Amino acid sequence: MEIVVGTKRWSSWSLRPWLALKRTGAPFTETVVELRQADNRSEAAIRAAGSPSGQVPFLKDQGLTVWDSLAICERLAERFPQARLWPADAASRAVARSAACEMHAGFASLRGECPMDLPLRTQASVSEATQKDIRRIVDLWLGLRASYGAGGPFLFGGWSIADAFYTPVATRFRSYGVQLADYGDREGEAARYAEALLATPEFLAWEAAA
Ligand SMILES: N[C@@H](CCC(=O)N[C@@H](CS)C(=O)NCC(=O)O)C(=O)O
């Protein structure tokens, strides 16, 4: 199995399935394509590595190429059921998929204004639209932690693909100095969750290689 990812400092989409793949415990090789190269060289390199979409990440597995972060996570969840990449309970799983999909398809303002840049530390003043995204994320995190999080520090207690999808968000909050207390996190629960995401051995391994 091989996963092709973009520059680890920046590639938030690559980080998500890479975390899920690490969680499976399966052996894999990894190819890193350097993003942001001049003269469209990144896209050429991504295509040369075998990406159908011209983007990273993608997974090569059993003669199959699977692309797009969410599709790769779903593939891994099916291939490695013992890794429990989604919550075991069907109702919780449906909600976890909703949370992951909301991230995958949304929060465009936060993503555009505060791109993932792992070593960056700054105090940003963000637009109304990004503030709205952050408020929604805090509300989502608090609601999921309260309803499903009793069994552990993550959204559904144990770690799941939903947490993979919000790990790059936690890095953005850290990089851009976002104080979650200003966005409805009155008791610090969302901030604690963000800290838990950034303290997993899998995330720390990615960050150390960035
Ligand atoms: N929807 C895709 C988005 C993938 C994406 O936007 N990847 C970026 C890097 S994070 C990319 O490949 N950009 C091409 C480039 O920089 O040349 C996914 O979820 O995997």
The ligand as an SDF file (V2000), in Angstrom:
LIG
                    3D

 20 19  0  0  0  0  0  0  0  0999 V2000
  -11.0800   17.2520   -2.2620 N   0  0  0  0  0  0  0  0  0  0  0  0
   -9.6960   16.8840   -2.2680 C   0  0  0  0  0  0  0  0  0  0  0  0
   -8.8270   18.1500   -2.1930 C   0  0  0  0  0  0  0  0  0  0  0  0
   -7.3710   17.8400   -2.4370 C   0  0  0  0  0  0  0  0  0  0  0  0
   -6.5170   19.0860   -2.5880 C   0  0  0  0  0  0  0  0  0  0  0  0
   -7.0140   20.2180   -2.7000 O   0  0  0  0  0  0  0  0  0  0  0  0
   -5.1880   18.8610   -2.6270 N   0  0  0  0  0  0  0  0  0  0  0  0
   -4.2450   19.9280   -2.8430 C   0  0  0  0  0  0  0  0  0  0  0  0
   -3.1270   19.8720   -1.8030 C   0  0  0  0  0  0  0  0  0  0  0  0
   -3.6890   19.9310   -0.1260 S   0  0  0  0  0  0  0  0  0  0  0  0
   -3.5520   19.7240   -4.1790 C   0  0  0  0  0  0  0  0  0  0  0  0
   -3.3260   18.6050   -4.5890 O   0  0  0  0  0  0  0  0  0  0  0  0
   -3.1980   20.8130   -4.8710 N   0  0  0  0  0  0  0  0  0  0  0  0
   -2.5250   20.7200   -6.1350 C   0  0  0  0  0  0  0  0  0  0  0  0
   -1.3040   21.5790   -6.2230 C   0  0  0  0  0  0  0  0  0  0  0  0
   -0.9800   22.2540   -5.2220 O   0  0  0  0  0  0  0  0  0  0  0  0
   -0.6710   21.5690   -7.2930 O   0  0  0  0  0  0  0  0  0  0  0  0
   -9.4290   15.9180   -1.1230 C   0  0  0  0  0  0  0  0  0  0  0  0
  -10.2210   15.9130   -0.1670 O   0  0  0  0  0  0  0  0  0  0  0  0
   -8.4630   15.1310   -1.1860 O   0  0  0  0  0  0  0  0  0  0  0  0
  1  2  1  0
  2  3  1  0
  2 18  1  0
  3  4  1  0
  4  5  1  0
  5  6  2  0
  5  7  1  0
  7  8  1  0
  8  9  1  0
  8 11  1  0
  9 10  1  0
 11 12  2  0
 11 13  1  0
 13 14  1  0
 14 15  1  0
 15 16  2  0
 15 17  1  0
 18 19  2  0
 18 20  1  0
M  END
$$$$
